[in-house]
Amino acid sequence: MKIYNSLTRTKEEFEPVEDGKVKMYACGITVSGEAHIGHAYQALIYDIMRKFLKKQGYEVTYARNYTDVDDKIIAKSKETGIPADKYAADMIKKIDGIMRAFDVDDPDLWLKATENIASIIDFISKLIEGGHAYAAPSGTVYFDVTSFKRYGCLSNRSVEDMLDGVRVENDGEKKNPADFALWKAAKAGEIFWDSPWGKGRPGWHIECSAMNRVAFGDCIDIHGGGRDLIFPHHENEIAQTESLTGKQFSKYWTHNGLIKVNGQKMSKSLGNSLLLEDLLKNYTAEAIKFALLQTSYRNDINITDGMFAESEKQVTGFYTVIKNTEQRFGKSKEGNAEIDARFDKCMSDDFNTALALGDLFATFKNVSKKLSADDESAAADVAQIKRTYSLLGLFKREADDYLAEVAAKNPVKIPEEVKEIAENRWQAKLARDWATADKLRAELDALGYTVKDNKDGYDIIKK
């Protein structure tokens, strides 16, 4: 299988550092705010990568972090009056619940910065000993970018170019404007830990480097995150870790594209952030996933009006085919190896979910043809679709349960005219006026509705 490596800017044959085993890390959420669709997408992509690698026979250990202390969290603490550690813990609990509703599995290892302070301090101390970092009089510790000759290798930018892309905080303490903080001296009222340089807290970049080393040692196979993390975050991770170890930090760097909303970058400042919690009130998790996965993970996704509604319609259609097939032929214990092989071929090309879903449309079209021809092999196809595409988080539920959830999220508004005809038909039936009841049922049918009688009366159903 091939993976696009952001470090070399080429698609490469995947060969892990240790034969048969994969160490994989993805940067998670900074818990300063609610989980939005960008967070959900990144978590979904790396969960899928992990699962496909396992499907290919690799022993995968997947780690993911929560950034639970940083400037934004401290700002939220001051804004809300909630201590920073409690604010972060409460947000993690809430975000965990929302992600589980989105049906993204937990990583093998959850890592938190506040649980690794000793390791972070040790990491920084070793960088100072090696001449790669220095403590300023204030107690803040900086990484010296000139000490790492390959600085800029991931983003392919010179230090001068980088200064145009990052906010420079230089109060005279830094040796170079591009130097970045490994340890930040605490300001009055801020959360802090004791260190050899005074009271303070870790900088953002050092957290991931230190936690990676605790979890995996000096080298990992795959490091991932959103494309917006290439610089400065991932660039700085490489500099810190390789300066300490003298070894290649990650063999493959992977980055997913960004989310846009109607052509604009999603951001709090523009007020166009799509919160996952709000989306799940209106659409099923599968519909949201299906919409996102129709784009290759490395490309940006432009979320447009009606996109999730259209996706819901498509997934509902697929589940309807599944339901009709299973009702006619039952649930098959057999499968169709060809469907699974085509899926593997698509996904082996840099986890190309867009290709895999393109093949899915054709597969369902073929199942519908078999169903019309009363070909019972349709049942084996459906069974294989469910097995194979569950890796993408699709078709894991009973068809009736999924369709009921869609109906509950999208209640049909029955026109008053239809309600009146249905009630007149019910009264005619009670009066045993079968001719009138049949006539009114036909009128409902012409309007696109039907009625289903039950012990309490009847339900009006839009066809």
KEFI-950001 format. One record per residue (C-alpha): chain; x, y, z; residue number from 1. Coordinates in nm, 2 decimals. Example, Ala and Ser with C-alpha at 12.3 -4.5 7.8 and 13.67 -1.06 7.14 Angstrom:
# residues 2
<site 'A',<1.23,-0.45,0.78>,1>
<site 'A',<1.37,-0.11,0.71>,2>
# end
This chain:
# residues 463
<site 'A',<0.00,0.00,0.00>,1>
<site 'A',<0.11,0.36,-0.06>,2>
<site 'A',<0.09,0.66,0.17>,3>
<site 'A',<0.15,1.02,0.08>,4>
<site 'A',<0.44,1.15,0.29>,5>
<site 'A',<0.42,1.52,0.36>,6>
<site 'A',<0.80,1.52,0.45>,7>
<site 'A',<0.91,1.40,0.11>,8>
<site 'A',<0.60,1.54,-0.07>,9>
<site 'A',<0.56,1.21,-0.26>,10>
<site 'A',<0.35,0.90,-0.24>,11>
<site 'A',<0.56,0.61,-0.10>,12>
<site 'A',<0.53,0.24,-0.05>,13>
<site 'A',<0.44,0.19,0.32>,14>
<site 'A',<0.72,0.00,0.51>,15>
<site 'A',<0.70,0.04,0.89>,16>
<site 'A',<1.02,0.08,1.10>,17>
<site 'A',<0.96,-0.26,1.26>,18>
<site 'A',<0.82,-0.53,1.04>,19>
<site 'A',<0.45,-0.60,1.10>,20>
<site 'A',<0.41,-0.33,1.36>,21>
<site 'A',<0.29,0.03,1.33>,22>
<site 'A',<0.33,0.31,1.59>,23>
<site 'A',<0.09,0.59,1.50>,24>
<site 'A',<0.02,0.93,1.66>,25>
<site 'A',<-0.23,1.20,1.57>,26>
<site 'A',<-0.26,1.54,1.73>,27>
<site 'A',<-0.59,1.57,1.90>,28>
<site 'A',<-0.81,1.85,2.02>,29>
<site 'A',<-0.71,2.15,2.23>,30>
<site 'A',<-1.00,2.16,2.47>,31>
<site 'A',<-1.06,2.54,2.48>,32>
<site 'A',<-1.39,2.51,2.30>,33>
<site 'A',<-1.66,2.28,2.17>,34>
<site 'A',<-1.59,2.00,1.92>,35>
<site 'A',<-1.66,2.11,1.57>,36>
<site 'A',<-1.68,1.93,1.24>,37>
<site 'A',<-1.31,1.98,1.17>,38>
<site 'A',<-1.22,1.80,1.49>,39>
<site 'A',<-1.46,1.52,1.41>,40>
<site 'A',<-1.32,1.48,1.06>,41>
<site 'A',<-0.96,1.46,1.17>,42>
<site 'A',<-1.05,1.20,1.44>,43>
<site 'A',<-1.25,1.00,1.18>,44>
<site 'A',<-0.97,0.99,0.93>,45>
<site 'A',<-0.70,0.86,1.17>,46>
<site 'A',<-0.94,0.61,1.32>,47>
<site 'A',<-1.00,0.48,0.96>,48>
<site 'A',<-0.63,0.47,0.89>,49>
<site 'A',<-0.57,0.27,1.21>,50>
<site 'A',<-0.85,0.02,1.12>,51>
<site 'A',<-0.73,-0.02,0.76>,52>
<site 'A',<-0.37,-0.09,0.87>,53>
<site 'A',<-0.51,-0.35,1.11>,54>
<site 'A',<-0.72,-0.50,0.82>,55>
<site 'A',<-0.39,-0.53,0.63>,56>
<site 'A',<-0.25,-0.74,0.90>,57>
<site 'A',<-0.04,-0.49,1.09>,58>
<site 'A',<-0.02,-0.48,1.47>,59>
<site 'A',<-0.11,-0.11,1.53>,60>
<site 'A',<-0.07,0.10,1.84>,61>
<site 'A',<-0.25,0.43,1.79>,62>
<site 'A',<-0.20,0.72,2.03>,63>
<site 'A',<-0.39,1.05,2.04>,64>
<site 'A',<-0.36,1.35,2.27>,65>
<site 'A',<-0.57,1.61,2.43>,66>
<site 'A',<-0.40,1.94,2.48>,67>
<site 'A',<-0.54,2.02,2.83>,68>
<site 'A',<-0.32,2.32,2.91>,69>
<site 'A',<-0.24,2.62,2.69>,70>
<site 'A',<-0.30,2.99,2.64>,71>
<site 'A',<-0.65,2.94,2.50>,72>
<site 'A',<-0.76,2.72,2.79>,73>
<site 'A',<-0.61,2.97,3.04>,74>
<site 'A',<-0.80,3.25,2.87>,75>
<site 'A',<-1.13,3.05,2.89>,76>
<site 'A',<-1.05,2.99,3.26>,77>
<site 'A',<-1.03,3.36,3.32>,78>
<site 'A',<-1.34,3.42,3.12>,79>
<site 'A',<-1.55,3.16,3.30>,80>
<site 'A',<-1.40,3.18,3.65>,81>
<site 'A',<-1.35,2.80,3.63>,82>
<site 'A',<-0.99,2.68,3.73>,83>
<site 'A',<-0.80,2.58,3.41>,84>
<site 'A',<-0.76,2.22,3.51>,85>
<site 'A',<-1.13,2.17,3.59>,86>
<site 'A',<-1.23,2.36,3.28>,87>
<site 'A',<-1.02,2.13,3.06>,88>
<site 'A',<-1.14,1.81,3.24>,89>
<site 'A',<-1.50,1.91,3.20>,90>
<site 'A',<-1.45,1.99,2.83>,91>
<site 'A',<-1.27,1.65,2.77>,92>
<site 'A',<-1.56,1.47,2.93>,93>
<site 'A',<-1.81,1.65,2.71>,94>
<site 'A',<-1.61,1.61,2.39>,95>
<site 'A',<-1.56,1.24,2.46>,96>
<site 'A',<-1.94,1.19,2.48>,97>
<site 'A',<-1.99,1.38,2.15>,98>
<site 'A',<-1.72,1.18,1.97>,99>
<site 'A',<-1.88,0.85,2.09>,100>
<site 'A',<-2.21,0.97,1.95>,101>
<site 'A',<-2.02,1.02,1.62>,102>
<site 'A',<-1.91,0.66,1.66>,103>
<site 'A',<-1.53,0.72,1.64>,104>
<site 'A',<-1.34,0.46,1.84>,105>
<site 'A',<-1.10,0.56,2.11>,106>
<site 'A',<-0.73,0.53,2.03>,107>
<site 'A',<-0.52,0.26,2.21>,108>
<site 'A',<-0.35,0.54,2.41>,109>
<site 'A',<-0.51,0.86,2.53>,110>
<site 'A',<-0.23,1.11,2.62>,111>
<site 'A',<-0.27,1.44,2.82>,112>
<site 'A',<-0.01,1.70,2.87>,113>
<site 'A',<-0.10,1.76,3.24>,114>
<site 'A',<-0.03,1.39,3.31>,115>
<site 'A',<0.32,1.41,3.15>,116>
<site 'A',<0.47,1.72,3.31>,117>
<site 'A',<0.77,1.53,3.46>,118>
<site 'A',<0.86,1.38,3.12>,119>
<site 'A',<0.82,1.72,2.95>,120>
<site 'A',<1.06,1.88,3.21>,121>
<site 'A',<1.31,1.60,3.16>,122>
<site 'A',<1.29,1.65,2.77>,123>
<site 'A',<1.35,2.02,2.80>,124>
<site 'A',<1.64,1.97,3.04>,125>
<site 'A',<1.81,1.74,2.80>,126>
<site 'A',<1.77,1.99,2.51>,127>
<site 'A',<1.93,2.26,2.73>,128>
<site 'A',<2.22,2.02,2.81>,129>
<site 'A',<2.27,1.95,2.44>,130>
<site 'A',<2.28,2.32,2.35>,131>
<site 'A',<1.95,2.32,2.17>,132>
<site 'A',<1.76,2.53,2.42>,133>
<site 'A',<1.82,2.81,2.67>,134>
<site 'A',<1.65,2.95,2.97>,135>
<site 'A',<1.57,3.32,2.97>,136>
<site 'A',<1.59,3.54,3.29>,137>
<site 'A',<1.21,3.53,3.31>,138>
<site 'A',<1.21,3.15,3.35>,139>
<site 'A',<1.08,3.09,3.00>,140>
<site 'A',<1.28,2.83,2.81>,141>
<site 'A',<1.32,2.87,2.43>,142>
<site 'A',<1.43,2.63,2.16>,143>
<site 'A',<1.72,2.77,1.94>,144>
<site 'A',<1.61,2.70,1.58>,145>
<site 'A',<1.96,2.77,1.45>,146>
<site 'A',<2.09,2.47,1.64>,147>
<site 'A',<1.89,2.23,1.42>,148>
<site 'A',<2.02,2.25,1.07>,149>
<site 'A',<1.72,2.08,0.91>,150>
<site 'A',<1.47,2.33,1.05>,151>
<site 'A',<1.21,2.39,0.78>,152>
<site 'A',<1.24,2.04,0.63>,153>
<site 'A',<0.87,1.96,0.67>,154>
<site 'A',<0.72,2.29,0.56>,155>
<site 'A',<0.99,2.35,0.30>,156>
<site 'A',<1.03,2.71,0.42>,157>
<site 'A',<1.33,2.92,0.52>,158>
<site 'A',<1.34,3.08,0.86>,159>
<site 'A',<1.28,3.41,0.70>,160>
<site 'A',<0.96,3.28,0.53>,161>
<site 'A',<0.85,3.13,0.86>,162>
<site 'A',<0.86,3.47,1.04>,163>
<site 'A',<0.59,3.59,0.80>,164>
<site 'A',<0.37,3.30,0.90>,165>
<site 'A',<0.39,3.30,1.28>,166>
<site 'A',<0.33,3.56,1.55>,167>
<site 'A',<0.66,3.66,1.69>,168>
<site 'A',<0.67,3.73,2.06>,169>
<site 'A',<1.02,3.88,2.12>,170>
<site 'A',<1.07,4.09,2.43>,171>
<site 'A',<1.44,4.08,2.40>,172>
<site 'A',<1.48,3.74,2.56>,173>
<site 'A',<1.51,3.53,2.24>,174>
<site 'A',<1.83,3.48,2.06>,175>
<site 'A',<1.64,3.46,1.73>,176>
<site 'A',<1.29,3.59,1.65>,177>
<site 'A',<1.19,3.24,1.53>,178>
<site 'A',<1.29,3.06,1.85>,179>
<site 'A',<0.98,2.92,2.02>,180>
<site 'A',<0.89,2.85,2.39>,181>
<site 'A',<0.94,2.50,2.54>,182>
<site 'A',<0.84,2.62,2.89>,183>
<site 'A',<0.65,2.93,2.96>,184>
<site 'A',<0.70,3.12,3.29>,185>
<site 'A',<0.37,3.15,3.48>,186>
<site 'A',<0.20,3.49,3.50>,187>
<site 'A',<0.00,3.59,3.81>,188>
<site 'A',<-0.31,3.38,3.86>,189>
<site 'A',<-0.22,3.12,3.59>,190>
<site 'A',<-0.20,2.74,3.64>,191>
<site 'A',<0.16,2.63,3.70>,192>
<site 'A',<0.41,2.35,3.78>,193>
<site 'A',<0.74,2.38,3.96>,194>
<site 'A',<1.05,2.34,3.73>,195>
<site 'A',<1.42,2.40,3.74>,196>
<site 'A',<1.35,2.73,3.57>,197>
<site 'A',<1.07,2.84,3.81>,198>
<site 'A',<0.70,2.81,3.81>,199>
<site 'A',<0.55,2.77,3.47>,200>
<site 'A',<0.38,2.53,3.22>,201>
<site 'A',<0.48,2.35,2.90>,202>
<site 'A',<0.46,2.52,2.55>,203>
<site 'A',<0.23,2.36,2.31>,204>
<site 'A',<0.49,2.20,2.07>,205>
<site 'A',<0.69,2.02,2.34>,206>
<site 'A',<0.39,1.84,2.47>,207>
<site 'A',<0.35,1.62,2.17>,208>
<site 'A',<0.72,1.54,2.14>,209>
<site 'A',<0.75,1.44,2.50>,210>
<site 'A',<0.43,1.23,2.50>,211>
<site 'A',<0.53,1.06,2.18>,212>
<site 'A',<0.86,0.96,2.34>,213>
<site 'A',<0.68,0.83,2.65>,214>
<site 'A',<0.44,0.62,2.45>,215>
<site 'A',<0.67,0.49,2.17>,216>
<site 'A',<1.04,0.58,2.23>,217>
<site 'A',<1.26,0.76,1.98>,218>
<site 'A',<1.09,0.67,1.65>,219>
<site 'A',<0.73,0.62,1.52>,220>
<site 'A',<0.59,0.52,1.18>,221>
<site 'A',<0.31,0.77,1.12>,222>
<site 'A',<0.25,1.11,1.27>,223>
<site 'A',<-0.06,1.29,1.16>,224>
<site 'A',<-0.29,1.59,1.20>,225>
<site 'A',<-0.46,1.87,1.01>,226>
<site 'A',<-0.26,2.05,0.73>,227>
<site 'A',<-0.27,2.37,0.94>,228>
<site 'A',<-0.03,2.19,1.19>,229>
<site 'A',<0.26,2.15,0.94>,230>
<site 'A',<0.39,2.48,1.05>,231>
<site 'A',<0.47,2.57,1.32>,232>
<site 'A',<0.36,2.27,1.53>,233>
<site 'A',<0.49,1.97,1.34>,234>
<site 'A',<0.80,2.15,1.22>,235>
<site 'A',<0.88,2.22,1.58>,236>
<site 'A',<0.81,1.87,1.69>,237>
<site 'A',<1.07,1.74,1.44>,238>
<site 'A',<1.33,1.99,1.56>,239>
<site 'A',<1.28,1.92,1.93>,240>
<site 'A',<1.27,1.54,1.90>,241>
<site 'A',<1.55,1.49,1.65>,242>
<site 'A',<1.77,1.73,1.83>,243>
<site 'A',<1.73,1.52,2.14>,244>
<site 'A',<1.76,1.17,1.98>,245>
<site 'A',<1.97,1.22,1.67>,246>
<site 'A',<1.72,0.99,1.49>,247>
<site 'A',<1.44,1.04,1.25>,248>
<site 'A',<1.13,1.11,1.45>,249>
<site 'A',<0.85,0.99,1.22>,250>
<site 'A',<0.90,0.80,0.90>,251>
<site 'A',<0.57,0.92,0.75>,252>
<site 'A',<0.40,1.25,0.80>,253>
<site 'A',<0.03,1.26,0.70>,254>
<site 'A',<-0.20,1.56,0.69>,255>
<site 'A',<-0.57,1.59,0.63>,256>
<site 'A',<-0.72,1.88,0.44>,257>
<site 'A',<-0.92,2.16,0.61>,258>
<site 'A',<-1.29,2.23,0.63>,259>
<site 'A',<-1.45,2.52,0.45>,260>
<site 'A',<-1.81,2.64,0.48>,261>
<site 'A',<-1.95,2.77,0.15>,262>
<site 'A',<-1.60,2.85,0.02>,263>
<site 'A',<-1.47,3.02,0.34>,264>
<site 'A',<-1.23,2.88,0.59>,265>
<site 'A',<-1.41,2.77,0.90>,266>
<site 'A',<-1.32,2.98,1.20>,267>
<site 'A',<-1.47,3.13,1.51>,268>
<site 'A',<-1.39,3.48,1.39>,269>
<site 'A',<-1.61,3.43,1.09>,270>
<site 'A',<-1.88,3.27,1.30>,271>
<site 'A',<-1.92,2.98,1.06>,272>
<site 'A',<-1.79,2.69,1.29>,273>
<site 'A',<-2.02,2.39,1.26>,274>
<site 'A',<-2.04,2.23,1.60>,275>
<site 'A',<-2.06,1.85,1.59>,276>
<site 'A',<-2.32,1.85,1.87>,277>
<site 'A',<-2.56,2.07,1.66>,278>
<site 'A',<-2.51,1.86,1.34>,279>
<site 'A',<-2.59,1.54,1.52>,280>
<site 'A',<-2.93,1.68,1.62>,281>
<site 'A',<-3.03,1.71,1.26>,282>
<site 'A',<-2.84,1.43,1.08>,283>
<site 'A',<-2.72,1.08,1.16>,284>
<site 'A',<-2.35,1.02,1.23>,285>
<site 'A',<-2.34,0.80,0.92>,286>
<site 'A',<-2.48,1.08,0.69>,287>
<site 'A',<-2.21,1.32,0.82>,288>
<site 'A',<-1.94,1.06,0.77>,289>
<site 'A',<-2.06,0.97,0.42>,290>
<site 'A',<-2.05,1.34,0.32>,291>
<site 'A',<-1.70,1.39,0.45>,292>
<site 'A',<-1.55,1.07,0.31>,293>
<site 'A',<-1.65,1.15,-0.05>,294>
<site 'A',<-1.34,1.37,-0.06>,295>
<site 'A',<-0.99,1.22,-0.04>,296>
<site 'A',<-0.85,1.31,0.31>,297>
<site 'A',<-0.57,1.52,0.18>,298>
<site 'A',<-0.80,1.76,0.00>,299>
<site 'A',<-1.00,2.04,0.16>,300>
<site 'A',<-1.37,1.98,0.20>,301>
<site 'A',<-1.62,2.26,0.11>,302>
<site 'A',<-1.94,2.21,0.31>,303>
<site 'A',<-2.23,2.37,0.12>,304>
<site 'A',<-2.59,2.42,0.20>,305>
<site 'A',<-2.78,2.09,0.17>,306>
<site 'A',<-2.47,1.88,0.16>,307>
<site 'A',<-2.56,1.67,0.47>,308>
<site 'A',<-2.92,1.65,0.37>,309>
<site 'A',<-2.82,1.50,0.04>,310>
<site 'A',<-2.59,1.26,0.21>,311>
<site 'A',<-2.87,1.15,0.44>,312>
<site 'A',<-3.08,1.09,0.14>,313>
<site 'A',<-2.81,0.87,-0.02>,314>
<site 'A',<-2.74,0.67,0.30>,315>
<site 'A',<-3.11,0.62,0.36>,316>
<site 'A',<-3.14,0.49,0.00>,317>
<site 'A',<-2.86,0.24,0.07>,318>
<site 'A',<-3.02,0.12,0.39>,319>
<site 'A',<-3.35,0.08,0.21>,320>
<site 'A',<-3.19,-0.15,-0.04>,321>
<site 'A',<-3.03,-0.34,0.25>,322>
<site 'A',<-3.37,-0.37,0.42>,323>
<site 'A',<-3.55,-0.49,0.11>,324>
<site 'A',<-3.28,-0.74,0.03>,325>
<site 'A',<-3.27,-0.89,0.38>,326>
<site 'A',<-3.65,-0.91,0.39>,327>
<site 'A',<-3.67,-1.10,0.07>,328>
<site 'A',<-3.37,-1.33,0.11>,329>
<site 'A',<-3.28,-1.31,0.48>,330>
<site 'A',<-2.93,-1.23,0.62>,331>
<site 'A',<-2.66,-1.42,0.43>,332>
<site 'A',<-2.36,-1.58,0.61>,333>
<site 'A',<-2.18,-1.57,0.28>,334>
<site 'A',<-2.00,-1.28,0.12>,335>
<site 'A',<-1.85,-1.15,-0.20>,336>
<site 'A',<-1.47,-1.14,-0.19>,337>
<site 'A',<-1.47,-0.92,-0.50>,338>
<site 'A',<-1.64,-0.63,-0.32>,339>
<site 'A',<-1.38,-0.65,-0.04>,340>
<site 'A',<-1.09,-0.67,-0.28>,341>
<site 'A',<-1.20,-0.36,-0.47>,342>
<site 'A',<-1.24,-0.17,-0.14>,343>
<site 'A',<-0.88,-0.28,-0.04>,344>
<site 'A',<-0.75,-0.16,-0.37>,345>
<site 'A',<-0.90,0.18,-0.33>,346>
<site 'A',<-0.79,0.22,0.03>,347>
<site 'A',<-0.44,0.09,-0.04>,348>
<site 'A',<-0.40,0.40,-0.26>,349>
<site 'A',<-0.33,0.65,0.03>,350>
<site 'A',<-0.65,0.56,0.22>,351>
<site 'A',<-0.87,0.69,-0.07>,352>
<site 'A',<-1.22,0.68,0.08>,353>
<site 'A',<-1.35,0.88,-0.22>,354>
<site 'A',<-1.26,0.60,-0.45>,355>
<site 'A',<-1.41,0.34,-0.21>,356>
<site 'A',<-1.74,0.53,-0.19>,357>
<site 'A',<-1.75,0.57,-0.57>,358>
<site 'A',<-1.73,0.19,-0.60>,359>
<site 'A',<-2.00,0.16,-0.33>,360>
<site 'A',<-2.25,0.34,-0.55>,361>
<site 'A',<-2.19,0.10,-0.84>,362>
<site 'A',<-2.21,-0.20,-0.60>,363>
<site 'A',<-2.55,-0.09,-0.46>,364>
<site 'A',<-2.67,-0.03,-0.82>,365>
<site 'A',<-2.58,-0.39,-0.90>,366>
<site 'A',<-2.76,-0.51,-0.58>,367>
<site 'A',<-3.07,-0.33,-0.69>,368>
<site 'A',<-3.06,-0.50,-1.03>,369>
<site 'A',<-3.02,-0.84,-0.86>,370>
<site 'A',<-3.31,-0.77,-0.63>,371>
<site 'A',<-3.53,-0.68,-0.93>,372>
<site 'A',<-3.42,-1.01,-1.10>,373>
<site 'A',<-3.50,-1.21,-0.78>,374>
<site 'A',<-3.13,-1.31,-0.77>,375>
<site 'A',<-3.06,-1.43,-0.42>,376>
<site 'A',<-2.69,-1.36,-0.45>,377>
<site 'A',<-2.79,-1.00,-0.37>,378>
<site 'A',<-2.80,-1.11,0.00>,379>
<site 'A',<-2.43,-1.21,-0.01>,380>
<site 'A',<-2.34,-0.88,-0.16>,381>
<site 'A',<-2.53,-0.69,0.11>,382>
<site 'A',<-2.36,-0.90,0.38>,383>
<site 'A',<-2.02,-0.81,0.23>,384>
<site 'A',<-2.10,-0.44,0.20>,385>
<site 'A',<-2.19,-0.44,0.57>,386>
<site 'A',<-1.87,-0.62,0.67>,387>
<site 'A',<-1.64,-0.42,0.45>,388>
<site 'A',<-1.77,-0.07,0.49>,389>
<site 'A',<-1.82,-0.09,0.86>,390>
<site 'A',<-1.45,0.01,0.86>,391>
<site 'A',<-1.56,0.35,0.74>,392>
<site 'A',<-1.83,0.36,1.01>,393>
<site 'A',<-2.11,0.28,0.77>,394>
<site 'A',<-2.39,0.01,0.77>,395>
<site 'A',<-2.32,-0.11,1.12>,396>
<site 'A',<-2.68,-0.08,1.23>,397>
<site 'A',<-3.00,-0.27,1.16>,398>
<site 'A',<-3.17,-0.11,0.86>,399>
<site 'A',<-3.50,-0.05,1.05>,400>
<site 'A',<-3.32,0.12,1.34>,401>
<site 'A',<-3.13,0.35,1.10>,402>
<site 'A',<-3.45,0.44,0.90>,403>
<site 'A',<-3.64,0.51,1.22>,404>
<site 'A',<-3.37,0.75,1.34>,405>
<site 'A',<-3.38,0.94,1.01>,406>
<site 'A',<-3.76,0.96,1.04>,407>
<site 'A',<-3.73,1.09,1.39>,408>
<site 'A',<-3.48,1.36,1.29>,409>
<site 'A',<-3.69,1.46,0.99>,410>
<site 'A',<-4.05,1.44,1.09>,411>
<site 'A',<-4.29,1.47,0.79>,412>
<site 'A',<-4.53,1.76,0.80>,413>
<site 'A',<-4.86,1.63,0.69>,414>
<site 'A',<-5.08,1.88,0.49>,415>
<site 'A',<-5.42,1.96,0.64>,416>
<site 'A',<-5.59,1.84,0.33>,417>
<site 'A',<-5.42,1.50,0.36>,418>
<site 'A',<-5.51,1.48,0.73>,419>
<site 'A',<-5.88,1.55,0.65>,420>
<site 'A',<-5.90,1.28,0.38>,421>
<site 'A',<-5.73,1.03,0.61>,422>
<site 'A',<-5.98,1.11,0.89>,423>
<site 'A',<-6.28,1.08,0.66>,424>
<site 'A',<-6.14,0.75,0.53>,425>
<site 'A',<-6.11,0.63,0.89>,426>
<site 'A',<-6.47,0.73,0.97>,427>
<site 'A',<-6.59,0.56,0.66>,428>
<site 'A',<-6.41,0.24,0.76>,429>
<site 'A',<-6.57,0.26,1.11>,430>
<site 'A',<-6.91,0.30,0.94>,431>
<site 'A',<-6.82,-0.01,0.73>,432>
<site 'A',<-6.86,0.21,0.42>,433>
<site 'A',<-6.59,0.02,0.23>,434>
<site 'A',<-6.65,0.18,-0.11>,435>
<site 'A',<-6.59,0.53,0.03>,436>
<site 'A',<-6.29,0.42,0.24>,437>
<site 'A',<-6.13,0.27,-0.07>,438>
<site 'A',<-6.20,0.58,-0.28>,439>
<site 'A',<-6.04,0.81,-0.01>,440>
<site 'A',<-5.74,0.57,0.02>,441>
<site 'A',<-5.70,0.61,-0.36>,442>
<site 'A',<-5.71,0.99,-0.32>,443>
<site 'A',<-5.43,0.97,-0.06>,444>
<site 'A',<-5.23,0.75,-0.28>,445>
<site 'A',<-5.26,1.01,-0.56>,446>
<site 'A',<-5.12,1.28,-0.33>,447>
<site 'A',<-4.82,1.06,-0.23>,448>
<site 'A',<-4.95,0.93,0.10>,449>
<site 'A',<-5.08,0.61,0.25>,450>
<site 'A',<-5.23,0.50,0.58>,451>
<site 'A',<-5.15,0.21,0.80>,452>
<site 'A',<-5.41,0.11,1.05>,453>
<site 'A',<-5.32,0.01,1.40>,454>
<site 'A',<-5.50,-0.07,1.73>,455>
<site 'A',<-5.52,0.30,1.82>,456>
<site 'A',<-5.64,0.43,1.49>,457>
<site 'A',<-5.40,0.49,1.19>,458>
<site 'A',<-5.07,0.65,1.09>,459>
<site 'A',<-5.03,0.87,0.78>,460>
<site 'A',<-4.71,0.78,0.59>,461>
<site 'A',<-4.55,0.98,0.31>,462>
<site 'A',<-4.44,0.74,0.03>,463>
# end
